[in-house]
């Protein structure tokens, strides 16, 4: 999204210098804020998404992360999230709408702000 992180937190004047943008997490609960972050110690109010990467919507935890010297280091903030009705995701996967691949922390945090996820590879033709 074109919204800078500082706009979500106008009271945190130290974030004015932060150039990172907020990401569109999906059309569900567009007013909610979710975040992925790296840590070596499992925090409260977060679930592990993959090795050393956690997901949370806890505002207090997010404010702690934003208070670090490098607030956006190992942090991605999303507005809204994606959700599926029972069986919907399975149908989309069967239709080829999603590529299943093990999550790689480097791919989450090392991409450019404008393109955070690696491009999907075209499926191999069946023989």
C-alpha positions as CSV (number, residue, x, y, z in Angstrom):
1,X,0.0,0.0,0.0
2,X,1.1,3.6,-0.3
3,X,0.5,4.2,3.3
4,X,3.7,4.7,5.4
5,X,4.0,3.1,8.8
6,X,4.3,6.5,10.4
7,X,0.7,7.3,9.2
8,X,-0.7,4.4,11.3
9,X,1.0,5.7,14.3
10,X,1.0,9.5,14.1
11,X,1.8,9.9,17.8
12,X,5.1,8.1,17.4
13,X,7.1,11.0,15.9
14,X,10.3,8.9,15.8
15,X,8.7,6.9,12.9
16,X,8.5,10.0,10.6
17,X,11.9,9.0,9.2
18,X,10.7,5.4,8.5
19,X,10.2,4.8,4.8
20,X,8.6,1.4,5.0
21,X,5.0,1.0,3.9
22,X,2.1,-0.9,5.4
23,X,1.0,-3.9,3.4
24,X,-2.5,-5.0,2.4
25,X,-3.1,-8.2,4.3
26,X,-6.5,-8.9,2.7
27,X,-10.1,-7.9,2.5
28,X,-11.1,-9.3,5.9
29,X,-11.3,-7.0,8.9
30,X,-9.7,-4.2,6.9
31,X,-9.6,-2.1,10.1
32,X,-7.3,-4.6,11.9
33,X,-3.5,-4.5,12.0
34,X,-1.5,-7.7,11.9
35,X,2.3,-8.1,11.8
36,X,5.0,-10.7,11.1
37,X,8.2,-10.3,13.0
38,X,11.4,-12.2,13.7
39,X,12.6,-13.1,17.2
40,X,14.6,-15.8,18.8
41,X,12.4,-15.8,22.0
42,X,8.8,-16.8,21.5
43,X,6.7,-13.9,22.7
44,X,3.3,-13.8,24.4
45,X,0.3,-12.9,22.2
46,X,1.9,-14.3,19.0
47,X,1.9,-17.6,17.1
48,X,4.8,-19.0,15.2
49,X,4.3,-18.8,11.5
50,X,7.6,-20.5,10.5
51,X,11.1,-20.9,12.0
52,X,11.7,-17.8,14.1
53,X,8.9,-15.8,12.5
54,X,5.8,-14.9,14.5
55,X,2.3,-13.5,13.7
56,X,0.4,-11.2,16.0
57,X,-2.3,-8.5,16.2
58,X,-1.3,-7.4,19.7
59,X,-1.0,-3.6,19.8
60,X,1.2,-3.5,22.9
61,X,3.7,-6.0,21.3
62,X,3.7,-4.0,18.1
63,X,4.4,-0.7,20.0
64,X,7.3,-2.5,21.7
65,X,8.8,-3.5,18.3
66,X,8.3,0.0,16.9
67,X,10.2,1.3,19.9
68,X,13.5,-0.5,18.9
69,X,16.4,1.4,17.5
70,X,15.6,-0.1,14.0
71,X,11.9,-0.5,14.3
72,X,11.2,-2.1,10.9
73,X,14.1,-4.6,11.0
74,X,12.5,-8.0,10.8
75,X,9.0,-6.5,10.9
76,X,6.2,-6.3,8.3
77,X,2.9,-4.7,9.2
78,X,-0.4,-5.5,7.4
79,X,-3.8,-4.0,7.4
80,X,-6.6,-6.6,7.2
81,X,-6.0,-10.3,6.6
82,X,-7.2,-13.0,4.2
83,X,-9.8,-15.5,5.2
84,X,-11.6,-18.4,3.6
85,X,-14.9,-20.2,4.0
86,X,-14.7,-23.9,4.8
87,X,-13.3,-25.7,1.8
88,X,-12.6,-22.5,-0.2
89,X,-8.9,-22.5,0.2
90,X,-8.6,-26.2,-0.7
91,X,-10.6,-25.5,-3.8
92,X,-8.4,-22.5,-4.8
93,X,-5.3,-24.7,-4.3
94,X,-6.8,-27.4,-6.4
95,X,-7.6,-24.8,-9.1
96,X,-3.9,-23.7,-9.1
97,X,-4.6,-20.3,-7.6
98,X,-2.0,-20.8,-4.9
99,X,1.5,-22.3,-5.0
100,X,2.4,-24.4,-1.9
101,X,5.9,-23.9,-0.7
102,X,7.6,-24.0,2.7
103,X,7.8,-20.5,4.1
104,X,11.3,-19.0,4.1
105,X,12.0,-16.2,6.6
106,X,14.5,-14.6,4.3
107,X,11.9,-14.2,1.6
108,X,9.6,-12.4,4.0
109,X,12.0,-9.9,5.3
110,X,14.6,-9.4,2.5
111,X,12.3,-8.3,-0.3
112,X,12.0,-4.7,-1.4
113,X,9.2,-2.9,0.4
114,X,7.1,-2.6,-2.9
115,X,7.4,-6.4,-3.7
116,X,7.8,-8.3,-0.4
117,X,7.0,-11.8,-1.6
118,X,9.1,-13.8,-4.1
119,X,7.5,-14.3,-7.5
120,X,5.8,-17.6,-8.0
121,X,7.4,-20.0,-10.4
122,X,5.3,-21.2,-13.3
123,X,4.0,-24.8,-12.7
124,X,5.9,-27.5,-14.5
125,X,4.0,-28.9,-17.4
126,X,2.7,-32.4,-16.8
127,X,3.9,-35.1,-19.1
